Amino acid sequence: METLTLLNWGFDIFLGCGLICLAWWALSCTDLFKAIVLFIAFGLLMALTWVRLQAPDVALAEAAIGAGLTGALMMAALARLQNASQNNTPESDETHND
């Protein structure tokens, strides 16, 4: 019984430290794609934390909305941002001297 309690404490400490590290990496990352992937990983780890806190309804909402839907919307926004920046390159702007 004592070993199971120590294992639970160790796993909870791992979850807490993992959440803090993922949040820091996602906020300090300069590459947008990597930051989105870290945000999705943070959402999934947060969903696991909600399961550990015995709140499965909140965990499902976090996984579906926090990691799934929001992550997909961020990926779509990044793709549109990259397409827009490729269309506005200086090589595509031609100047005509009349």
N, C-alpha and C positions, 0 to 999 in steps of 0.2 A: 504493500500500500504506500509506503514511504517513497519507493522508487517511482511509482506512477505520479505522485505529487511533484517530485523533483523534475520528472520529464515534462509534466505540464507547465511548470514554471519556466523551464528552459525553452520550451516551444513558444510560450508567450513572450519571453524576452527577445527571442529571435524575431518574432512577428513585429514587435515594437521597434526594434533596431532596424529591421528591414524596411518598415514604413518610413522611418525618419531618413534613412539613406536614399531610398527611392525618391522621396519628395525633394531632397537636396539636389540629387543628380538631375531630376527633371527640371527644376527651377534654374539650375546653373548651367545647363547644357546650351551650347550655341547652335548646334545642328537641330533644325526644327523636326526632322523625321525622327531622330533619336529621342528628342524630348517627348514626342507623341507616343512612341513605343514605351518609354519609361512611365508616362502617365497612365497608359493602359495597364502596365504591370502593377503600378500602384493601386489602381482600382480593383484589380483581381486579388491582390494581397489584402486590401481593405475588406473585400467581400469575405475572404477567409477569416479575417479578424472578427467580423460580425457573426460568423458561424461559431467561432470560439466563445463569443459573448452570448450565445444561445438566442440569436435574433435572426432566424432563417429568412423571414420576409424582407428584412432590411438587406440581408446579404444578397438575395436574389435581385432586389431593386438596384443595389450597387453594381452587381455584375452586369445586369442588362443595360442599365442607363449610364452608370458611371464609366464603366470600361467599354461596353459594347457600342452603344449608340453614340455617345460623345466621342469615343475614339474613331469611329467610322466618319463622323462629321468632320473631325479635325483632319483626318487623312484626305477627305474630299476637298476641304478648304486648302490644304497644302498643295494638292494637285492643281487646283484652279489658280493658286498664287504662282506656282511655277510656270504654268502655261501662259499666264498674263505677263510674267517677266520675260519669257522667251519671245513673245510677240512684240515687245517694246524694246528690242535690242537696237543699238545704234546702227548696226549694219543694215537693218531693214528700212531705216529712214534715208531716203534719197533726196538730195538737194539738187534742184535744177537751177542752173544759171542761164538766164535768158538775156 
